[in-house]
């Protein structure tokens, strides 16, 4: 093996050999890292985005026209009134319109008690016209419609380097 003088020399050489690796390892860890710039590998491009939406609106519009009074018209020739007044007696009606659920009150003509008219010359010529327009629902308009709207938005972005 080793003599008394060779052994310490071999131990010192071994320690020195291990120290070189330790110094190299520490030197490798202490070296600063340099960043490499990122360079895109394209020269131009295009980005397309499409957005689509749909809107559906359903609606029902109901319009009702009411007369709240009445109109009685008499005209002619060769006729006369049998009573004291041309104005017939009135009655008050209460009605509920089933379609809309609206309760209304109005004044109407009592057709059982309207004035009587007679010929002024029996057998002679005459002309007689009588009309009555009563209160209540005169006109109802119902509009039901659906409105559909489709919207498409397309965005295009063009870029280059």
Chimera marker file (.cmm) of the C-alpha trace (Angstrom):
<marker_set name="trace">
<marker id="1" x="0.000" y="0.000" z="0.000" r="1" g="1" b="0" radius="0.5"/>
<marker id="2" x="1.198" y="3.428" z="0.782" r="1" g="1" b="0" radius="0.5"/>
<marker id="3" x="4.175" y="4.361" z="2.837" r="1" g="1" b="0" radius="0.5"/>
<marker id="4" x="3.845" y="6.835" z="5.665" r="1" g="1" b="0" radius="0.5"/>
<marker id="5" x="4.811" y="9.659" z="3.343" r="1" g="1" b="0" radius="0.5"/>
<marker id="6" x="2.795" y="8.581" z="0.291" r="1" g="1" b="0" radius="0.5"/>
<marker id="7" x="-0.517" y="8.258" z="2.087" r="1" g="1" b="0" radius="0.5"/>
<marker id="8" x="-0.901" y="11.940" z="3.109" r="1" g="1" b="0" radius="0.5"/>
<marker id="9" x="0.123" y="12.970" z="-0.402" r="1" g="1" b="0" radius="0.5"/>
<marker id="10" x="-2.547" y="10.695" z="-1.927" r="1" g="1" b="0" radius="0.5"/>
<marker id="11" x="-5.191" y="12.119" z="0.435" r="1" g="1" b="0" radius="0.5"/>
<marker id="12" x="-4.264" y="15.689" z="-0.472" r="1" g="1" b="0" radius="0.5"/>
<marker id="13" x="-4.398" y="14.883" z="-4.212" r="1" g="1" b="0" radius="0.5"/>
<marker id="14" x="-7.858" y="13.318" z="-3.746" r="1" g="1" b="0" radius="0.5"/>
<marker id="15" x="-9.190" y="16.327" z="-1.858" r="1" g="1" b="0" radius="0.5"/>
<marker id="16" x="-7.827" y="18.640" z="-4.514" r="1" g="1" b="0" radius="0.5"/>
<marker id="17" x="-9.425" y="16.560" z="-7.250" r="1" g="1" b="0" radius="0.5"/>
<marker id="18" x="-12.833" y="16.714" z="-5.468" r="1" g="1" b="0" radius="0.5"/>
<marker id="19" x="-12.412" y="20.445" z="-4.851" r="1" g="1" b="0" radius="0.5"/>
<marker id="20" x="-12.008" y="21.086" z="-8.579" r="1" g="1" b="0" radius="0.5"/>
<marker id="21" x="-15.393" y="19.462" z="-9.221" r="1" g="1" b="0" radius="0.5"/>
<marker id="22" x="-16.989" y="21.483" z="-6.427" r="1" g="1" b="0" radius="0.5"/>
<marker id="23" x="-15.556" y="24.722" z="-7.804" r="1" g="1" b="0" radius="0.5"/>
<marker id="24" x="-16.785" y="23.783" z="-11.319" r="1" g="1" b="0" radius="0.5"/>
<marker id="25" x="-20.245" y="22.938" z="-9.957" r="1" g="1" b="0" radius="0.5"/>
<marker id="26" x="-20.507" y="26.210" z="-8.051" r="1" g="1" b="0" radius="0.5"/>
<marker id="27" x="-19.219" y="28.113" z="-11.088" r="1" g="1" b="0" radius="0.5"/>
<marker id="28" x="-21.881" y="26.468" z="-13.296" r="1" g="1" b="0" radius="0.5"/>
<marker id="29" x="-24.685" y="27.487" z="-10.911" r="1" g="1" b="0" radius="0.5"/>
<marker id="30" x="-23.454" y="31.066" z="-10.608" r="1" g="1" b="0" radius="0.5"/>
<marker id="31" x="-23.368" y="31.712" z="-14.375" r="1" g="1" b="0" radius="0.5"/>
<marker id="32" x="-26.177" y="34.162" z="-15.407" r="1" g="1" b="0" radius="0.5"/>
<marker id="33" x="-28.737" y="32.844" z="-17.934" r="1" g="1" b="0" radius="0.5"/>
<marker id="34" x="-29.260" y="35.016" z="-21.001" r="1" g="1" b="0" radius="0.5"/>
<marker id="35" x="-32.819" y="35.292" z="-22.480" r="1" g="1" b="0" radius="0.5"/>
<marker id="36" x="-33.342" y="34.402" z="-26.093" r="1" g="1" b="0" radius="0.5"/>
<marker id="37" x="-35.753" y="36.771" z="-27.913" r="1" g="1" b="0" radius="0.5"/>
<marker id="38" x="-38.966" y="35.180" z="-29.249" r="1" g="1" b="0" radius="0.5"/>
<marker id="39" x="-39.415" y="35.907" z="-32.924" r="1" g="1" b="0" radius="0.5"/>
<marker id="40" x="-42.757" y="34.960" z="-34.515" r="1" g="1" b="0" radius="0.5"/>
<marker id="41" x="-42.435" y="32.709" z="-37.506" r="1" g="1" b="0" radius="0.5"/>
<marker id="42" x="-45.236" y="34.375" z="-39.505" r="1" g="1" b="0" radius="0.5"/>
<marker id="43" x="-45.319" y="37.552" z="-41.551" r="1" g="1" b="0" radius="0.5"/>
<marker id="44" x="-49.087" y="38.332" z="-41.633" r="1" g="1" b="0" radius="0.5"/>
<marker id="45" x="-52.440" y="36.942" z="-40.563" r="1" g="1" b="0" radius="0.5"/>
<marker id="46" x="-56.177" y="37.478" z="-40.343" r="1" g="1" b="0" radius="0.5"/>
<marker id="47" x="-58.621" y="36.960" z="-37.468" r="1" g="1" b="0" radius="0.5"/>
<marker id="48" x="-62.344" y="36.650" z="-38.260" r="1" g="1" b="0" radius="0.5"/>
<marker id="49" x="-65.012" y="36.701" z="-35.556" r="1" g="1" b="0" radius="0.5"/>
<marker id="50" x="-68.743" y="36.144" z="-36.239" r="1" g="1" b="0" radius="0.5"/>
<marker id="51" x="-71.478" y="36.866" z="-33.687" r="1" g="1" b="0" radius="0.5"/>
<marker id="52" x="-75.072" y="35.853" z="-34.450" r="1" g="1" b="0" radius="0.5"/>
<marker id="53" x="-78.147" y="36.691" z="-32.350" r="1" g="1" b="0" radius="0.5"/>
<marker id="54" x="-81.890" y="36.108" z="-32.787" r="1" g="1" b="0" radius="0.5"/>
<marker id="55" x="-84.717" y="38.077" z="-31.174" r="1" g="1" b="0" radius="0.5"/>
<marker id="56" x="-88.372" y="36.985" z="-31.269" r="1" g="1" b="0" radius="0.5"/>
<marker id="57" x="-91.080" y="39.371" z="-30.024" r="1" g="1" b="0" radius="0.5"/>
<marker id="58" x="-94.704" y="38.198" z="-29.945" r="1" g="1" b="0" radius="0.5"/>
<marker id="59" x="-97.378" y="40.750" z="-29.195" r="1" g="1" b="0" radius="0.5"/>
<marker id="60" x="-101.124" y="41.092" z="-29.283" r="1" g="1" b="0" radius="0.5"/>
<marker id="61" x="-102.752" y="44.512" z="-29.619" r="1" g="1" b="0" radius="0.5"/>
<marker id="62" x="-106.462" y="44.883" z="-28.875" r="1" g="1" b="0" radius="0.5"/>
<marker id="63" x="-108.249" y="48.141" z="-29.591" r="1" g="1" b="0" radius="0.5"/>
<marker id="64" x="-111.897" y="48.621" z="-28.628" r="1" g="1" b="0" radius="0.5"/>
<marker id="65" x="-114.064" y="51.617" z="-29.506" r="1" g="1" b="0" radius="0.5"/>
<marker id="66" x="-117.108" y="52.254" z="-27.316" r="1" g="1" b="0" radius="0.5"/>
<marker id="67" x="-120.042" y="54.599" z="-27.720" r="1" g="1" b="0" radius="0.5"/>
<marker id="68" x="-121.201" y="55.722" z="-24.281" r="1" g="1" b="0" radius="0.5"/>
<marker id="69" x="-124.459" y="57.279" z="-25.390" r="1" g="1" b="0" radius="0.5"/>
<marker id="70" x="-127.150" y="56.787" z="-27.996" r="1" g="1" b="0" radius="0.5"/>
<marker id="71" x="-128.533" y="58.533" z="-31.018" r="1" g="1" b="0" radius="0.5"/>
<marker id="72" x="-132.165" y="58.435" z="-32.178" r="1" g="1" b="0" radius="0.5"/>
<marker id="73" x="-133.079" y="60.112" z="-35.422" r="1" g="1" b="0" radius="0.5"/>
<marker id="74" x="-136.517" y="60.551" z="-37.016" r="1" g="1" b="0" radius="0.5"/>
<marker id="75" x="-137.204" y="62.390" z="-40.250" r="1" g="1" b="0" radius="0.5"/>
<marker id="76" x="-139.910" y="62.418" z="-42.864" r="1" g="1" b="0" radius="0.5"/>
<marker id="77" x="-142.940" y="64.179" z="-44.289" r="1" g="1" b="0" radius="0.5"/>
<marker id="78" x="-146.620" y="63.533" z="-43.681" r="1" g="1" b="0" radius="0.5"/>
<marker id="79" x="-146.052" y="62.252" z="-40.138" r="1" g="1" b="0" radius="0.5"/>
<marker id="80" x="-146.709" y="63.605" z="-36.640" r="1" g="1" b="0" radius="0.5"/>
<marker id="81" x="-145.735" y="62.794" z="-33.073" r="1" g="1" b="0" radius="0.5"/>
<marker id="82" x="-148.341" y="61.071" z="-30.913" r="1" g="1" b="0" radius="0.5"/>
<marker id="83" x="-146.824" y="62.175" z="-27.597" r="1" g="1" b="0" radius="0.5"/>
<marker id="84" x="-145.725" y="65.346" z="-25.936" r="1" g="1" b="0" radius="0.5"/>
<marker id="85" x="-141.973" y="64.870" z="-26.428" r="1" g="1" b="0" radius="0.5"/>
<marker id="86" x="-139.817" y="63.717" z="-29.288" r="1" g="1" b="0" radius="0.5"/>
<marker id="87" x="-137.178" y="62.544" z="-26.797" r="1" g="1" b="0" radius="0.5"/>
<marker id="88" x="-137.704" y="58.930" z="-25.785" r="1" g="1" b="0" radius="0.5"/>
<marker id="89" x="-137.121" y="57.837" z="-22.215" r="1" g="1" b="0" radius="0.5"/>
<marker id="90" x="-133.684" y="56.504" z="-21.456" r="1" g="1" b="0" radius="0.5"/>
<marker id="91" x="-132.451" y="53.551" z="-19.470" r="1" g="1" b="0" radius="0.5"/>
<marker id="92" x="-129.078" y="52.794" z="-17.940" r="1" g="1" b="0" radius="0.5"/>
<marker id="93" x="-127.421" y="49.577" z="-18.996" r="1" g="1" b="0" radius="0.5"/>
<marker id="94" x="-124.506" y="47.813" z="-17.357" r="1" g="1" b="0" radius="0.5"/>
<marker id="95" x="-122.549" y="45.452" z="-19.530" r="1" g="1" b="0" radius="0.5"/>
<marker id="96" x="-119.387" y="43.383" z="-19.159" r="1" g="1" b="0" radius="0.5"/>
<marker id="97" x="-117.467" y="42.677" z="-22.324" r="1" g="1" b="0" radius="0.5"/>
<marker id="98" x="-116.401" y="39.070" z="-21.959" r="1" g="1" b="0" radius="0.5"/>
<marker id="99" x="-113.454" y="39.285" z="-24.338" r="1" g="1" b="0" radius="0.5"/>
<marker id="100" x="-111.572" y="41.960" z="-22.429" r="1" g="1" b="0" radius="0.5"/>
<marker id="101" x="-113.199" y="41.740" z="-18.987" r="1" g="1" b="0" radius="0.5"/>
<marker id="102" x="-114.046" y="45.458" z="-18.993" r="1" g="1" b="0" radius="0.5"/>
<marker id="103" x="-117.211" y="46.536" z="-17.167" r="1" g="1" b="0" radius="0.5"/>
<marker id="104" x="-118.895" y="49.555" z="-18.721" r="1" g="1" b="0" radius="0.5"/>
<marker id="105" x="-122.030" y="51.604" z="-17.964" r="1" g="1" b="0" radius="0.5"/>
<marker id="106" x="-123.912" y="53.620" z="-20.483" r="1" g="1" b="0" radius="0.5"/>
<marker id="107" x="-127.242" y="55.239" z="-21.186" r="1" g="1" b="0" radius="0.5"/>
<marker id="108" x="-129.403" y="53.762" z="-23.904" r="1" g="1" b="0" radius="0.5"/>
<marker id="109" x="-132.831" y="54.168" z="-25.414" r="1" g="1" b="0" radius="0.5"/>
<marker id="110" x="-135.764" y="52.270" z="-23.890" r="1" g="1" b="0" radius="0.5"/>
<marker id="111" x="-137.061" y="50.895" z="-27.202" r="1" g="1" b="0" radius="0.5"/>
<marker id="112" x="-140.305" y="49.756" z="-25.532" r="1" g="1" b="0" radius="0.5"/>
<marker id="113" x="-141.181" y="53.369" z="-24.640" r="1" g="1" b="0" radius="0.5"/>
<marker id="114" x="-140.034" y="55.307" z="-27.702" r="1" g="1" b="0" radius="0.5"/>
<marker id="115" x="-142.313" y="57.963" z="-29.218" r="1" g="1" b="0" radius="0.5"/>
<marker id="116" x="-145.025" y="56.888" z="-31.636" r="1" g="1" b="0" radius="0.5"/>
<marker id="117" x="-145.476" y="58.520" z="-35.024" r="1" g="1" b="0" radius="0.5"/>
<marker id="118" x="-148.631" y="58.566" z="-37.124" r="1" g="1" b="0" radius="0.5"/>
<marker id="119" x="-149.597" y="59.759" z="-40.593" r="1" g="1" b="0" radius="0.5"/>
<marker id="120" x="-150.989" y="63.260" z="-40.730" r="1" g="1" b="0" radius="0.5"/>
<marker id="121" x="-153.237" y="62.366" z="-43.703" r="1" g="1" b="0" radius="0.5"/>
<marker id="122" x="-154.179" y="58.704" z="-43.667" r="1" g="1" b="0" radius="0.5"/>
<marker id="123" x="-153.814" y="57.347" z="-47.191" r="1" g="1" b="0" radius="0.5"/>
<marker id="124" x="-151.711" y="60.365" z="-48.202" r="1" g="1" b="0" radius="0.5"/>
<marker id="125" x="-148.063" y="60.354" z="-49.250" r="1" g="1" b="0" radius="0.5"/>
<marker id="126" x="-145.477" y="60.255" z="-46.508" r="1" g="1" b="0" radius="0.5"/>
<marker id="127" x="-141.856" y="59.531" z="-45.867" r="1" g="1" b="0" radius="0.5"/>
<marker id="128" x="-140.611" y="58.186" z="-42.540" r="1" g="1" b="0" radius="0.5"/>
<marker id="129" x="-137.108" y="57.334" z="-41.440" r="1" g="1" b="0" radius="0.5"/>
<marker id="130" x="-136.093" y="56.219" z="-37.950" r="1" g="1" b="0" radius="0.5"/>
<marker id="131" x="-132.651" y="55.122" z="-36.842" r="1" g="1" b="0" radius="0.5"/>
<marker id="132" x="-131.153" y="54.203" z="-33.524" r="1" g="1" b="0" radius="0.5"/>
<marker id="133" x="-127.474" y="53.854" z="-32.676" r="1" g="1" b="0" radius="0.5"/>
<marker id="134" x="-127.050" y="52.479" z="-29.185" r="1" g="1" b="0" radius="0.5"/>
<marker id="135" x="-124.180" y="52.542" z="-26.748" r="1" g="1" b="0" radius="0.5"/>
<marker id="136" x="-121.654" y="49.764" z="-26.312" r="1" g="1" b="0" radius="0.5"/>
<marker id="137" x="-118.840" y="48.217" z="-28.239" r="1" g="1" b="0" radius="0.5"/>
<marker id="138" x="-118.780" y="49.725" z="-31.716" r="1" g="1" b="0" radius="0.5"/>
<marker id="139" x="-115.544" y="48.309" z="-33.072" r="1" g="1" b="0" radius="0.5"/>
<marker id="140" x="-112.925" y="45.827" z="-31.938" r="1" g="1" b="0" radius="0.5"/>
<marker id="141" x="-109.578" y="45.447" z="-33.690" r="1" g="1" b="0" radius="0.5"/>
<marker id="142" x="-107.174" y="42.675" z="-32.720" r="1" g="1" b="0" radius="0.5"/>
<marker id="143" x="-103.673" y="42.598" z="-34.139" r="1" g="1" b="0" radius="0.5"/>
<marker id="144" x="-101.464" y="39.627" z="-33.318" r="1" g="1" b="0" radius="0.5"/>
<marker id="145" x="-97.962" y="39.690" z="-34.692" r="1" g="1" b="0" radius="0.5"/>
<marker id="146" x="-94.543" y="38.164" z="-34.246" r="1" g="1" b="0" radius="0.5"/>
<marker id="147" x="-91.415" y="40.146" z="-35.036" r="1" g="1" b="0" radius="0.5"/>
<marker id="148" x="-88.315" y="38.055" z="-35.683" r="1" g="1" b="0" radius="0.5"/>
<marker id="149" x="-84.950" y="39.769" z="-35.956" r="1" g="1" b="0" radius="0.5"/>
<marker id="150" x="-81.728" y="38.002" z="-36.932" r="1" g="1" b="0" radius="0.5"/>
<marker id="151" x="-78.482" y="39.928" z="-36.467" r="1" g="1" b="0" radius="0.5"/>
<marker id="152" x="-75.059" y="38.828" z="-37.664" r="1" g="1" b="0" radius="0.5"/>
<marker id="153" x="-71.930" y="40.862" z="-36.909" r="1" g="1" b="0" radius="0.5"/>
<marker id="154" x="-68.681" y="39.858" z="-38.578" r="1" g="1" b="0" radius="0.5"/>
<marker id="155" x="-65.390" y="41.425" z="-37.478" r="1" g="1" b="0" radius="0.5"/>
<marker id="156" x="-62.195" y="40.969" z="-39.475" r="1" g="1" b="0" radius="0.5"/>
<marker id="157" x="-58.759" y="41.945" z="-38.110" r="1" g="1" b="0" radius="0.5"/>
<marker id="158" x="-55.767" y="41.882" z="-40.476" r="1" g="1" b="0" radius="0.5"/>
<marker id="159" x="-52.263" y="42.150" z="-39.049" r="1" g="1" b="0" radius="0.5"/>
<marker id="160" x="-48.715" y="41.940" z="-40.413" r="1" g="1" b="0" radius="0.5"/>
<marker id="161" x="-45.194" y="42.105" z="-39.118" r="1" g="1" b="0" radius="0.5"/>
<link id1="1" id2="2" r="1" g="1" b="0" radius="0.2"/>
<link id1="2" id2="3" r="1" g="1" b="0" radius="0.2"/>
<link id1="3" id2="4" r="1" g="1" b="0" radius="0.2"/>
<link id1="4" id2="5" r="1" g="1" b="0" radius="0.2"/>
<link id1="5" id2="6" r="1" g="1" b="0" radius="0.2"/>
<link id1="6" id2="7" r="1" g="1" b="0" radius="0.2"/>
<link id1="7" id2="8" r="1" g="1" b="0" radius="0.2"/>
<link id1="8" id2="9" r="1" g="1" b="0" radius="0.2"/>
<link id1="9" id2="10" r="1" g="1" b="0" radius="0.2"/>
<link id1="10" id2="11" r="1" g="1" b="0" radius="0.2"/>
<link id1="11" id2="12" r="1" g="1" b="0" radius="0.2"/>
<link id1="12" id2="13" r="1" g="1" b="0" radius="0.2"/>
<link id1="13" id2="14" r="1" g="1" b="0" radius="0.2"/>
<link id1="14" id2="15" r="1" g="1" b="0" radius="0.2"/>
<link id1="15" id2="16" r="1" g="1" b="0" radius="0.2"/>
<link id1="16" id2="17" r="1" g="1" b="0" radius="0.2"/>
<link id1="17" id2="18" r="1" g="1" b="0" radius="0.2"/>
<link id1="18" id2="19" r="1" g="1" b="0" radius="0.2"/>
<link id1="19" id2="20" r="1" g="1" b="0" radius="0.2"/>
<link id1="20" id2="21" r="1" g="1" b="0" radius="0.2"/>
<link id1="21" id2="22" r="1" g="1" b="0" radius="0.2"/>
<link id1="22" id2="23" r="1" g="1" b="0" radius="0.2"/>
<link id1="23" id2="24" r="1" g="1" b="0" radius="0.2"/>
<link id1="24" id2="25" r="1" g="1" b="0" radius="0.2"/>
<link id1="25" id2="26" r="1" g="1" b="0" radius="0.2"/>
<link id1="26" id2="27" r="1" g="1" b="0" radius="0.2"/>
<link id1="27" id2="28" r="1" g="1" b="0" radius="0.2"/>
<link id1="28" id2="29" r="1" g="1" b="0" radius="0.2"/>
<link id1="29" id2="30" r="1" g="1" b="0" radius="0.2"/>
<link id1="30" id2="31" r="1" g="1" b="0" radius="0.2"/>
<link id1="31" id2="32" r="1" g="1" b="0" radius="0.2"/>
<link id1="32" id2="33" r="1" g="1" b="0" radius="0.2"/>
<link id1="33" id2="34" r="1" g="1" b="0" radius="0.2"/>
<link id1="34" id2="35" r="1" g="1" b="0" radius="0.2"/>
<link id1="35" id2="36" r="1" g="1" b="0" radius="0.2"/>
<link id1="36" id2="37" r="1" g="1" b="0" radius="0.2"/>
<link id1="37" id2="38" r="1" g="1" b="0" radius="0.2"/>
<link id1="38" id2="39" r="1" g="1" b="0" radius="0.2"/>
<link id1="39" id2="40" r="1" g="1" b="0" radius="0.2"/>
<link id1="40" id2="41" r="1" g="1" b="0" radius="0.2"/>
<link id1="41" id2="42" r="1" g="1" b="0" radius="0.2"/>
<link id1="42" id2="43" r="1" g="1" b="0" radius="0.2"/>
<link id1="43" id2="44" r="1" g="1" b="0" radius="0.2"/>
<link id1="44" id2="45" r="1" g="1" b="0" radius="0.2"/>
<link id1="45" id2="46" r="1" g="1" b="0" radius="0.2"/>
<link id1="46" id2="47" r="1" g="1" b="0" radius="0.2"/>
<link id1="47" id2="48" r="1" g="1" b="0" radius="0.2"/>
<link id1="48" id2="49" r="1" g="1" b="0" radius="0.2"/>
<link id1="49" id2="50" r="1" g="1" b="0" radius="0.2"/>
<link id1="50" id2="51" r="1" g="1" b="0" radius="0.2"/>
<link id1="51" id2="52" r="1" g="1" b="0" radius="0.2"/>
<link id1="52" id2="53" r="1" g="1" b="0" radius="0.2"/>
<link id1="53" id2="54" r="1" g="1" b="0" radius="0.2"/>
<link id1="54" id2="55" r="1" g="1" b="0" radius="0.2"/>
<link id1="55" id2="56" r="1" g="1" b="0" radius="0.2"/>
<link id1="56" id2="57" r="1" g="1" b="0" radius="0.2"/>
<link id1="57" id2="58" r="1" g="1" b="0" radius="0.2"/>
<link id1="58" id2="59" r="1" g="1" b="0" radius="0.2"/>
<link id1="59" id2="60" r="1" g="1" b="0" radius="0.2"/>
<link id1="60" id2="61" r="1" g="1" b="0" radius="0.2"/>
<link id1="61" id2="62" r="1" g="1" b="0" radius="0.2"/>
<link id1="62" id2="63" r="1" g="1" b="0" radius="0.2"/>
<link id1="63" id2="64" r="1" g="1" b="0" radius="0.2"/>
<link id1="64" id2="65" r="1" g="1" b="0" radius="0.2"/>
<link id1="65" id2="66" r="1" g="1" b="0" radius="0.2"/>
<link id1="66" id2="67" r="1" g="1" b="0" radius="0.2"/>
<link id1="67" id2="68" r="1" g="1" b="0" radius="0.2"/>
<link id1="68" id2="69" r="1" g="1" b="0" radius="0.2"/>
<link id1="69" id2="70" r="1" g="1" b="0" radius="0.2"/>
<link id1="70" id2="71" r="1" g="1" b="0" radius="0.2"/>
<link id1="71" id2="72" r="1" g="1" b="0" radius="0.2"/>
<link id1="72" id2="73" r="1" g="1" b="0" radius="0.2"/>
<link id1="73" id2="74" r="1" g="1" b="0" radius="0.2"/>
<link id1="74" id2="75" r="1" g="1" b="0" radius="0.2"/>
<link id1="75" id2="76" r="1" g="1" b="0" radius="0.2"/>
<link id1="76" id2="77" r="1" g="1" b="0" radius="0.2"/>
<link id1="77" id2="78" r="1" g="1" b="0" radius="0.2"/>
<link id1="78" id2="79" r="1" g="1" b="0" radius="0.2"/>
<link id1="79" id2="80" r="1" g="1" b="0" radius="0.2"/>
<link id1="80" id2="81" r="1" g="1" b="0" radius="0.2"/>
<link id1="81" id2="82" r="1" g="1" b="0" radius="0.2"/>
<link id1="82" id2="83" r="1" g="1" b="0" radius="0.2"/>
<link id1="83" id2="84" r="1" g="1" b="0" radius="0.2"/>
<link id1="84" id2="85" r="1" g="1" b="0" radius="0.2"/>
<link id1="85" id2="86" r="1" g="1" b="0" radius="0.2"/>
<link id1="86" id2="87" r="1" g="1" b="0" radius="0.2"/>
<link id1="87" id2="88" r="1" g="1" b="0" radius="0.2"/>
<link id1="88" id2="89" r="1" g="1" b="0" radius="0.2"/>
<link id1="89" id2="90" r="1" g="1" b="0" radius="0.2"/>
<link id1="90" id2="91" r="1" g="1" b="0" radius="0.2"/>
<link id1="91" id2="92" r="1" g="1" b="0" radius="0.2"/>
<link id1="92" id2="93" r="1" g="1" b="0" radius="0.2"/>
<link id1="93" id2="94" r="1" g="1" b="0" radius="0.2"/>
<link id1="94" id2="95" r="1" g="1" b="0" radius="0.2"/>
<link id1="95" id2="96" r="1" g="1" b="0" radius="0.2"/>
<link id1="96" id2="97" r="1" g="1" b="0" radius="0.2"/>
<link id1="97" id2="98" r="1" g="1" b="0" radius="0.2"/>
<link id1="98" id2="99" r="1" g="1" b="0" radius="0.2"/>
<link id1="99" id2="100" r="1" g="1" b="0" radius="0.2"/>
<link id1="100" id2="101" r="1" g="1" b="0" radius="0.2"/>
<link id1="101" id2="102" r="1" g="1" b="0" radius="0.2"/>
<link id1="102" id2="103" r="1" g="1" b="0" radius="0.2"/>
<link id1="103" id2="104" r="1" g="1" b="0" radius="0.2"/>
<link id1="104" id2="105" r="1" g="1" b="0" radius="0.2"/>
<link id1="105" id2="106" r="1" g="1" b="0" radius="0.2"/>
<link id1="106" id2="107" r="1" g="1" b="0" radius="0.2"/>
<link id1="107" id2="108" r="1" g="1" b="0" radius="0.2"/>
<link id1="108" id2="109" r="1" g="1" b="0" radius="0.2"/>
<link id1="109" id2="110" r="1" g="1" b="0" radius="0.2"/>
<link id1="110" id2="111" r="1" g="1" b="0" radius="0.2"/>
<link id1="111" id2="112" r="1" g="1" b="0" radius="0.2"/>
<link id1="112" id2="113" r="1" g="1" b="0" radius="0.2"/>
<link id1="113" id2="114" r="1" g="1" b="0" radius="0.2"/>
<link id1="114" id2="115" r="1" g="1" b="0" radius="0.2"/>
<link id1="115" id2="116" r="1" g="1" b="0" radius="0.2"/>
<link id1="116" id2="117" r="1" g="1" b="0" radius="0.2"/>
<link id1="117" id2="118" r="1" g="1" b="0" radius="0.2"/>
<link id1="118" id2="119" r="1" g="1" b="0" radius="0.2"/>
<link id1="119" id2="120" r="1" g="1" b="0" radius="0.2"/>
<link id1="120" id2="121" r="1" g="1" b="0" radius="0.2"/>
<link id1="121" id2="122" r="1" g="1" b="0" radius="0.2"/>
<link id1="122" id2="123" r="1" g="1" b="0" radius="0.2"/>
<link id1="123" id2="124" r="1" g="1" b="0" radius="0.2"/>
<link id1="124" id2="125" r="1" g="1" b="0" radius="0.2"/>
<link id1="125" id2="126" r="1" g="1" b="0" radius="0.2"/>
<link id1="126" id2="127" r="1" g="1" b="0" radius="0.2"/>
<link id1="127" id2="128" r="1" g="1" b="0" radius="0.2"/>
<link id1="128" id2="129" r="1" g="1" b="0" radius="0.2"/>
<link id1="129" id2="130" r="1" g="1" b="0" radius="0.2"/>
<link id1="130" id2="131" r="1" g="1" b="0" radius="0.2"/>
<link id1="131" id2="132" r="1" g="1" b="0" radius="0.2"/>
<link id1="132" id2="133" r="1" g="1" b="0" radius="0.2"/>
<link id1="133" id2="134" r="1" g="1" b="0" radius="0.2"/>
<link id1="134" id2="135" r="1" g="1" b="0" radius="0.2"/>
<link id1="135" id2="136" r="1" g="1" b="0" radius="0.2"/>
<link id1="136" id2="137" r="1" g="1" b="0" radius="0.2"/>
<link id1="137" id2="138" r="1" g="1" b="0" radius="0.2"/>
<link id1="138" id2="139" r="1" g="1" b="0" radius="0.2"/>
<link id1="139" id2="140" r="1" g="1" b="0" radius="0.2"/>
<link id1="140" id2="141" r="1" g="1" b="0" radius="0.2"/>
<link id1="141" id2="142" r="1" g="1" b="0" radius="0.2"/>
<link id1="142" id2="143" r="1" g="1" b="0" radius="0.2"/>
<link id1="143" id2="144" r="1" g="1" b="0" radius="0.2"/>
<link id1="144" id2="145" r="1" g="1" b="0" radius="0.2"/>
<link id1="145" id2="146" r="1" g="1" b="0" radius="0.2"/>
<link id1="146" id2="147" r="1" g="1" b="0" radius="0.2"/>
<link id1="147" id2="148" r="1" g="1" b="0" radius="0.2"/>
<link id1="148" id2="149" r="1" g="1" b="0" radius="0.2"/>
<link id1="149" id2="150" r="1" g="1" b="0" radius="0.2"/>
<link id1="150" id2="151" r="1" g="1" b="0" radius="0.2"/>
<link id1="151" id2="152" r="1" g="1" b="0" radius="0.2"/>
<link id1="152" id2="153" r="1" g="1" b="0" radius="0.2"/>
<link id1="153" id2="154" r="1" g="1" b="0" radius="0.2"/>
<link id1="154" id2="155" r="1" g="1" b="0" radius="0.2"/>
<link id1="155" id2="156" r="1" g="1" b="0" radius="0.2"/>
<link id1="156" id2="157" r="1" g="1" b="0" radius="0.2"/>
<link id1="157" id2="158" r="1" g="1" b="0" radius="0.2"/>
<link id1="158" id2="159" r="1" g="1" b="0" radius="0.2"/>
<link id1="159" id2="160" r="1" g="1" b="0" radius="0.2"/>
<link id1="160" id2="161" r="1" g="1" b="0" radius="0.2"/>
</marker_set>
